[in-house]
Amino acid sequence: MSVARVAVVGASGYTGAELLRILLGHPSVEVALVCAHKEAGKRVSQVHPSLRGICDAELVPFELARVRDAADIVFCALPHGASAGIVGQLADAGLRVLDLSADFRLRDVSVYRHWYGEHPRADLLAHAVYGCPELHRDAIREAALVAVPGCYPTASVLALAPLLARDLVDSRGLVVDAKSGVTGAGRAPTQGTHFPETAEGIRAYKLGGQHRHTSEIEQELSLVAGHDVRITFSPHLVPMSRGILVTAYASSRDGTTVDRCREAASAMYASSPSVAVLEAGEHADTLWVRGSNRAHVGYFVDSRTGRVIAQSAIDNLVKGASGQAVQCLNVMLGLDERTGLSGAAVYP
């Protein structure tokens, strides 16, 4: 089997570190080039000591010609806004790209403008495929540009999509309560994310429809439901490094049971090696998926209030970012989706 040459652009952050950790153990991949701007000139092992003795490649500045000569497929792990221009150059050069920013996840340019501002390469939005293999596997297989989903949307959509696809819940009044580890805020420290501010408390942020991932969740749930869906999204920061736990609430249809919810999820994710449907009565737990590309989904029905409670747990850096990107790469290359991703969670 031939080996794919890949480049990682924006390799100095947590997402870049996780990409390298996974790709360096992937049997069908050669990491041919590692790019970073601020850390250029340093060795990967200096920037990411966890890779000492595993990868001592030099981090180099991004140059299109250099990337084009070295790689066939490029992972771009830059922040939103910084990614679009570079992804545009790579796409124009004929390279296949997996972008981990938010720059190409939204299909509607007016929606992107509302949440992020003007798009520098709006011409590419129609060509980008949303990189959730559980929903868009066939399109990813042929894609030249894959927009890897955000961590909150991954957990939220995986929990709710089966219920909407089978019309087991009312799509009106959906509430998504989500809790994330601090790595979701990136590697650069801020007042709100350094240890004294996060170690002893839990806080909500960007409530009332202010979080940008709201639009991404709504886009994907609307596609599944076949009509416009709106949610109330409430994110929280919790004192742990990794993990996202989503607890979503929906009004149930007559006859909706836990067994029907579980059956719907089992059917939707039957071909996914990443999603496990929990047994009735089991609660999702971020510790069960930590460090893995796994997602655990579970369901409860509160007959007293007429609500379905849908839960999902993922590692925000793996299934919520880098692992999902590699899962998409496997689809693009025609490999088993588990290739390079078969490791169990780090437990406890």
Sequence and secondary structure as in RCSB ss.txt:
>XXXX:A:sequence
MSVARVAVVGASGYTGAELLRILLGHPSVEVALVCAHKEAGKRVSQVHPSLRGICDAELVPFELARVRDAADIVF
CALPHGASAGIVGQLADAGLRVLDLSADFRLRDVSVYRHWYGEHPRADLLAHAVYGCPELHRDAIREAALVAVPG
CYPTASVLALAPLLARDLVDSRGLVVDAKSGVTGAGRAPTQGTHFPETAEGIRAYKLGGQHRHTSEIEQELSLVA
GHDVRITFSPHLVPMSRGILVTAYASSRDGTTVDRCREAASAMYASSPSVAVLEAGEHADTLWVRGSNRAHVGYF
VDSRTGRVIAQSAIDNLVKGASGQAVQCLNVMLGLDERTGLSGAAVYP
>XXXX:A:secstr
   EEEEEES SSHHHHHHHHHHTT TTEEEEEEE STTTTSBHHHH GGGTTT   B B   HHHHHHH SEEE
E   TTTHHHHHHHHHHTT EEEE SSTTT S HHHHHHHH   TTGGGGGGEEE  HHHHHHHHHH SEEE   
HHHHHHHHHHHHHHHTT B STTEEEEEEE GGGG SS  TTTSHHHHTT  EE STTTT THHHHHHHHHHHHH
TS   EEEEEEE SSSS EEEEEEEEB TT  HHHHHHHHHHHTTT SSEEE  TT    GGGTTTSS EEEEEE
EETTTTEEEEEEEE TTIIIIIHHHHHHHHHHHT  TTTTT       
